[in-house]
């Protein structure tokens, strides 16, 4: 357990950040599921619309250090390729 004032503050901050990152990850996973289901149902218009929002969410996750930048780029690229195949 933290004993110093600054260590206690750091512990509080890490709890808040953890909750915030968990919410962001969950939102992104939900968006990924939605776009994958649109791709499976061959709905190109819906998938294209969802791609923009999903790209924003992935970029935000990588910007905040929740996921690595290459992971976000890879996932975005693969989704775009799948949509272009439709």
OpenMM code with the backbone's topology and positions (N, CA, C; nanometers):
from openmm import Vec3, app, unit

residues = "UNK UNK UNK UNK UNK UNK UNK UNK UNK UNK UNK UNK UNK UNK UNK UNK UNK UNK UNK UNK UNK UNK UNK UNK UNK UNK UNK UNK UNK UNK UNK UNK UNK UNK UNK UNK UNK UNK UNK UNK UNK UNK UNK UNK UNK UNK UNK UNK UNK UNK UNK UNK UNK UNK UNK UNK UNK UNK UNK UNK UNK UNK UNK UNK UNK UNK UNK UNK UNK UNK UNK UNK UNK UNK UNK UNK UNK UNK UNK UNK UNK UNK UNK UNK UNK UNK".split()
positions = [
    Vec3(0.0848, -0.1184, 0.0000),
    Vec3(0.0000, 0.0000, 0.0000),
    Vec3(0.0885, 0.1237, 0.0000),
    Vec3(0.0391, 0.2282, -0.0646),
    Vec3(0.1148, 0.3520, -0.0748),
    Vec3(0.1215, 0.4217, 0.0614),
    Vec3(0.2385, 0.4750, 0.0931),
    Vec3(0.2581, 0.5437, 0.2204),
    Vec3(0.2756, 0.6938, 0.2039),
    Vec3(0.3320, 0.7365, 0.0932),
    Vec3(0.3552, 0.8786, 0.0711),
    Vec3(0.2347, 0.9416, 0.0034),
    Vec3(0.2252, 1.0733, 0.0219),
    Vec3(0.1130, 1.1464, -0.0353),
    Vec3(0.1093, 1.1325, -0.1873),
    Vec3(0.2252, 1.1446, -0.2504),
    Vec3(0.2308, 1.1355, -0.3970),
    Vec3(0.2003, 0.9942, -0.4450),
    Vec3(0.2401, 0.8933, -0.3678),
    Vec3(0.2125, 0.7544, -0.4047),
    Vec3(0.0633, 0.7236, -0.3923),
    Vec3(-0.0011, 0.7826, -0.2927),
    Vec3(-0.1455, 0.7637, -0.2770),
    Vec3(-0.2212, 0.8270, -0.3939),
    Vec3(-0.1752, 0.9457, -0.4353),
    Vec3(-0.2381, 1.0122, -0.5492),
    Vec3(-0.2192, 0.9286, -0.6751),
    Vec3(-0.0999, 0.8761, -0.6938),
    Vec3(-0.0714, 0.7934, -0.8112),
    Vec3(-0.1615, 0.6700, -0.8119),
    Vec3(-0.1848, 0.6107, -0.6963),
    Vec3(-0.2723, 0.4940, -0.6874),
    Vec3(-0.4158, 0.5302, -0.7260),
    Vec3(-0.4625, 0.6472, -0.6809),
    Vec3(-0.5968, 0.6926, -0.7175),
    Vec3(-0.6072, 0.7164, -0.8681),
    Vec3(-0.5042, 0.7783, -0.9234),
    Vec3(-0.5049, 0.8074, -1.0664),
    Vec3(-0.5058, 0.6798, -1.1496),
    Vec3(-0.4309, 0.5795, -1.1041),
    Vec3(-0.4252, 0.4554, -1.1821),
    Vec3(-0.5605, 0.3847, -1.1820),
    Vec3(-0.6344, 0.3946, -1.0734),
    Vec3(-0.7677, 0.3340, -1.0682),
    Vec3(-0.8607, 0.4029, -1.1681),
    Vec3(-0.8569, 0.5360, -1.1709),
    Vec3(-0.9417, 0.6122, -1.2629),
    Vec3(-0.9048, 0.5806, -1.4070),
    Vec3(-0.7746, 0.5769, -1.4363),
    Vec3(-0.7308, 0.5486, -1.5724),
    Vec3(-0.7696, 0.4075, -1.6147),
    Vec3(-0.7591, 0.3137, -1.5226),
    Vec3(-0.7946, 0.1756, -1.5532),
    Vec3(-0.9413, 0.1658, -1.5917),
    Vec3(-1.0286, 0.2318, -1.5160),
    Vec3(-1.1712, 0.2301, -1.5469),
    Vec3(-1.1984, 0.2959, -1.6822),
    Vec3(-1.1316, 0.4077, -1.7077),
    Vec3(-1.1511, 0.4798, -1.8334),
    Vec3(-1.1063, 0.3945, -1.9518),
    Vec3(-0.9914, 0.3296, -1.9381),
    Vec3(-0.9400, 0.2450, -2.0455),
    Vec3(-1.0293, 0.1239, -2.0684),
    Vec3(-1.0845, 0.0681, -1.9619),
    Vec3(-1.1744, -0.0460, -1.9746),
    Vec3(-1.2991, -0.0070, -2.0535),
    Vec3(-1.3537, 0.1100, -2.0254),
    Vec3(-1.4715, 0.1581, -2.0976),
    Vec3(-1.4380, 0.1778, -2.2449),
    Vec3(-1.3228, 0.2366, -2.2723),
    Vec3(-1.2821, 0.2592, -2.4116),
    Vec3(-1.2641, 0.1281, -2.4861),
    Vec3(-1.2013, 0.0303, -2.4215),
    Vec3(-1.1809, -0.1005, -2.4850),
    Vec3(-1.3142, -0.1676, -2.5148),
    Vec3(-1.4057, -0.1625, -2.4199),
    Vec3(-1.5358, -0.2257, -2.4364),
    Vec3(-1.6125, -0.1624, -2.5522),
    Vec3(-1.6099, -0.0299, -2.5595),
    Vec3(-1.6782, 0.0406, -2.6675),
    Vec3(-1.6204, 0.0018, -2.8022),
    Vec3(-1.4887, -0.0085, -2.8088),
    Vec3(-1.4227, -0.0439, -2.9347),
    Vec3(-1.4548, -0.1870, -2.9742),
    Vec3(-1.4553, -0.2781, -2.8776),
    Vec3(-1.4895, -0.4174, -2.9078),
    Vec3(-1.6314, -0.4285, -2.9626),
    Vec3(-1.7236, -0.3525, -2.9049),
    Vec3(-1.8616, -0.3528, -2.9523),
    Vec3(-1.8692, -0.3019, -3.0962),
    Vec3(-1.7934, -0.1959, -3.1256),
    Vec3(-1.7921, -0.1414, -3.2619),
    Vec3(-1.7323, -0.2419, -3.3594),
    Vec3(-1.6286, -0.3134, -3.3165),
    Vec3(-1.5668, -0.4147, -3.4024),
    Vec3(-1.6648, -0.5279, -3.4320),
    Vec3(-1.7402, -0.5684, -3.3314),
    Vec3(-1.8400, -0.6736, -3.3526),
    Vec3(-1.9463, -0.6274, -3.4519),
    Vec3(-1.9886, -0.5023, -3.4405),
    Vec3(-2.0918, -0.4496, -3.5295),
    Vec3(-2.0429, -0.4459, -3.6735),
    Vec3(-1.9200, -0.4006, -3.6937),
    Vec3(-1.8684, -0.3917, -3.8307),
    Vec3(-1.8437, -0.5306, -3.8885),
    Vec3(-1.8004, -0.6247, -3.8056),
    Vec3(-1.7795, -0.7618, -3.8545),
    Vec3(-1.9115, -0.8275, -3.8930),
    Vec3(-2.0157, -0.8004, -3.8174),
    Vec3(-2.1456, -0.8578, -3.8526),
    Vec3(-2.1985, -0.7945, -3.9817),
    Vec3(-2.1708, -0.6657, -4.0029),
    Vec3(-2.2115, -0.6006, -4.1279),
    Vec3(-2.1358, -0.6593, -4.2463),
    Vec3(-2.0076, -0.6924, -4.2253),
    Vec3(-1.9280, -0.7530, -4.3319),
    Vec3(-1.9798, -0.8932, -4.3637),
    Vec3(-2.0139, -0.9691, -4.2603),
    Vec3(-2.0649, -1.1047, -4.2817),
    Vec3(-2.1983, -1.1043, -4.3558),
    Vec3(-2.2797, -1.0013, -4.3324),
    Vec3(-2.4093, -0.9941, -4.3998),
    Vec3(-2.4005, -0.9236, -4.5352),
    Vec3(-2.2786, -0.8952, -4.5818),
    Vec3(-2.2528, -0.8327, -4.7120),
    Vec3(-2.3230, -0.6969, -4.7270),
    Vec3(-2.3302, -0.6223, -4.6195),
    Vec3(-2.3914, -0.4896, -4.6218),
    Vec3(-2.2801, -0.3852, -4.6311),
    Vec3(-2.2408, -0.3533, -4.7544),
    Vec3(-2.1255, -0.2659, -4.7758),
    Vec3(-2.1519, -0.1234, -4.7283),
    Vec3(-2.2714, -0.0718, -4.7488),
    Vec3(-2.3022, 0.0656, -4.7082),
    Vec3(-2.2927, 0.0815, -4.5568),
    Vec3(-2.3499, -0.0123, -4.4853),
    Vec3(-2.3455, -0.0072, -4.3391),
    Vec3(-2.2031, -0.0259, -4.2883),
    Vec3(-2.1301, -0.1191, -4.3490),
    Vec3(-1.9923, -0.1466, -4.3066),
    Vec3(-1.9030, -0.0263, -4.3317),
    Vec3(-1.9240, 0.0423, -4.4418),
    Vec3(-1.8433, 0.1602, -4.4727),
    Vec3(-1.8686, 0.2712, -4.3709),
    Vec3(-1.9940, 0.2880, -4.3333),
    Vec3(-2.0267, 0.3884, -4.2322),
    Vec3(-1.9672, 0.3551, -4.0966),
    Vec3(-1.9723, 0.2276, -4.0617),
    Vec3(-1.9169, 0.1854, -3.9331),
    Vec3(-1.7647, 0.1907, -3.9315),
    Vec3(-1.7027, 0.1797, -4.0490),
    Vec3(-1.5568, 0.1805, -4.0550),
    Vec3(-1.4997, 0.3125, -4.0044),
    Vec3(-1.5632, 0.4227, -4.0381),
    Vec3(-1.5135, 0.5536, -3.9948),
    Vec3(-1.5149, 0.5660, -3.8424),
    Vec3(-1.6250, 0.5248, -3.7807),
    Vec3(-1.6324, 0.5343, -3.6345),
    Vec3(-1.5359, 0.4379, -3.5679),
    Vec3(-1.5209, 0.3196, -3.6256),
    Vec3(-1.4293, 0.2215, -3.5681),
    Vec3(-1.2851, 0.2686, -3.5803),
    Vec3(-1.2517, 0.3303, -3.6916),
    Vec3(-1.1169, 0.3840, -3.7090),
    Vec3(-1.0880, 0.4905, -3.6042),
    Vec3(-1.1855, 0.5753, -3.5780),
    Vec3(-1.1668, 0.6795, -3.4767),
    Vec3(-1.1433, 0.6188, -3.3389),
    Vec3(-1.2215, 0.5164, -3.3062),
    Vec3(-1.2065, 0.4531, -3.1758),
    Vec3(-1.0703, 0.3854, -3.1617),
    Vec3(-1.0276, 0.3151, -3.2665),
    Vec3(-0.8975, 0.2484, -3.2627),
    Vec3(-0.7841, 0.3507, -3.2530),
    Vec3(-0.7957, 0.4611, -3.3259),
    Vec3(-0.6931, 0.5652, -3.3204),
    Vec3(-0.6857, 0.6270, -3.1808),
    Vec3(-0.8015, 0.6455, -3.1196),
    Vec3(-0.8034, 0.7021, -2.9851),
    Vec3(-0.7395, 0.6060, -2.8843),
    Vec3(-0.7668, 0.4754, -2.9000),
    Vec3(-0.7056, 0.3777, -2.8104),
    Vec3(-0.5537, 0.3790, -2.8236),
    Vec3(-0.5041, 0.3857, -2.9453),
    Vec3(-0.3592, 0.3845, -2.9641),
    Vec3(-0.2978, 0.5157, -2.9163),
    Vec3(-0.3686, 0.6254, -2.9349),
    Vec3(-0.3188, 0.7560, -2.8907),
    Vec3(-0.3005, 0.7593, -2.7386),
    Vec3(-0.3925, 0.6977, -2.6677),
    Vec3(-0.3867, 0.6971, -2.5217),
    Vec3(-0.3022, 0.5828, -2.4662),
    Vec3(-0.2463, 0.5006, -2.5542),
    Vec3(-0.1571, 0.3951, -2.5090),
    Vec3(-0.2278, 0.2714, -2.4579),
    Vec3(-0.3557, 0.2575, -2.4874),
    Vec3(-0.4295, 0.1395, -2.4421),
    Vec3(-0.3907, 0.0191, -2.5284),
    Vec3(-0.3786, 0.0423, -2.6592),
    Vec3(-0.3270, -0.0603, -2.7496),
    Vec3(-0.2107, 0.0008, -2.8272),
    Vec3(-0.1296, -0.0842, -2.8866),
    Vec3(-0.0157, -0.0337, -2.9633),
    Vec3(-0.0621, 0.0247, -3.0957),
    Vec3(0.0161, 0.1179, -3.1470),
    Vec3(-0.0197, 0.1864, -3.2714),
    Vec3(-0.0266, 0.0887, -3.3876),
    Vec3(0.0660, -0.0061, -3.3931),
    Vec3(0.0651, -0.1022, -3.5030),
    Vec3(-0.0568, -0.1927, -3.4973),
    Vec3(-0.1041, -0.2248, -3.3786),
    Vec3(-0.2237, -0.3074, -3.3630),
    Vec3(-0.3449, -0.2340, -3.4198),
    Vec3(-0.3574, -0.1065, -3.3874),
    Vec3(-0.4690, -0.0278, -3.4389),
    Vec3(-0.4619, -0.0170, -3.5909),
    Vec3(-0.3425, 0.0070, -3.6432),
    Vec3(-0.3260, 0.0196, -3.7880),
    Vec3(-0.3571, -0.1123, -3.8579),
    Vec3(-0.3120, -0.2216, -3.7991),
    Vec3(-0.3365, -0.3541, -3.8582),
    Vec3(-0.4851, -0.3855, -3.8619),
    Vec3(-0.5541, -0.3616, -3.7516),
    Vec3(-0.6971, -0.3908, -3.7469),
    Vec3(-0.7749, -0.3036, -3.8450),
    Vec3(-0.7395, -0.1759, -3.8529),
    Vec3(-0.8057, -0.0852, -3.9462),
    Vec3(-0.7836, -0.1304, -4.0896),
    Vec3(-0.6608, -0.1678, -4.1202),
    Vec3(-0.6273, -0.2111, -4.2559),
    Vec3(-0.7032, -0.3371, -4.2940),
    Vec3(-0.7092, -0.4317, -4.2052),
    Vec3(-0.7781, -0.5579, -4.2345),
    Vec3(-0.9276, -0.5360, -4.2540),
    Vec3(-0.9863, -0.4487, -4.1726),
    Vec3(-1.1285, -0.4196, -4.1889),
    Vec3(-1.1544, -0.3522, -4.3239),
    Vec3(-1.0670, -0.2581, -4.3609),
    Vec3(-1.0835, -0.1898, -4.4893),
    Vec3(-1.0707, -0.2876, -4.6056),
    Vec3(-0.9773, -0.3811, -4.5961),
    Vec3(-0.9607, -0.4821, -4.7007),
    Vec3(-1.0846, -0.5679, -4.7142),
    Vec3(-1.1412, -0.6088, -4.6007),
    Vec3(-1.2606, -0.6918, -4.6031),
    Vec3(-1.3784, -0.6172, -4.6647),
    Vec3(-1.3896, -0.4886, -4.6341),
    Vec3(-1.4997, -0.4085, -4.6894),
    Vec3(-1.4797, -0.3903, -4.8399),
    Vec3(-1.3571, -0.3697, -4.8820),
    Vec3(-1.3303, -0.3524, -5.0261),
    Vec3(-1.3589, -0.4786, -5.1060),
    Vec3(-1.3515, -0.5941, -5.0427),
    Vec3(-1.3813, -0.7201, -5.1112),
    Vec3(-1.5313, -0.7368, -5.1379),
    Vec3(-1.6144, -0.6671, -5.0615),
    Vec3(-1.7598, -0.6803, -5.0772),
    Vec3(-1.8062, -0.6283, -5.2123),
] * unit.nanometer
topology = app.Topology()
chain = topology.addChain("A")
for resn in residues:
    res = topology.addResidue(resn, chain)
    for name in ("N", "CA", "C"):
        topology.addAtom(name, app.Element.getBySymbol(name[0]), res)
